[in-house]
Amino acid sequence: MSPALAAALRWLRAADRFSVEIRSRLEGQGFSGDEVDSVMAILSQKRLVNDERTAENWLERAQRRGKGWDAMRTELIQKGLPEDQVENWLEKFATPEPENVRAALQREFPLARPTDRAKAFRRMVQRGVDPEVAEAQVEAYFGDREEQDG
């Protein structure tokens, strides 16, 4: 087994990776373009690298952590993924942002105390949720709870 393939397999053992991440890391470790191309072909042929599967899993984990679409988009683009591909994956795999925000609010603010309204908004925006979406969902969530209590 070539040292480049061994390095890639060690890295993949920890978690799925995007092909651009593997390629970049191998190049950063000094492997030649031909070695990197060969490794990427082997990994693809053996289905050890699948960017679409990786995107689906990555987006699912990011949403469970409460990240908004803006934050997920930025992070994936920073990894070196093409912007148009990132947009396609968000549309295909990510829960629509309003639904994701509503679920996060229910999880993190189950009592929906009026005093938590501003905190909830700040937390959603800090996680990369579009401010307009965050505001609408926070108002709806806390307003619904006030109506139930009132």
Secondary structure, 3 states (H helix, E strand, C coil): CCHHHHHHHHHHHHCCCCHHHHHHHHHHCCCCHHHHHHHHHHHHHCCCCCHHHHHHHHHHHHHHCCCCHHHHHHHHHHCCCCHHHHHHHHHHHCCCHHHHHHHHHHHHCCCCCHHHHHHHHHHHHHCCCCHHHHHHHHHHHHHHHHHHHC
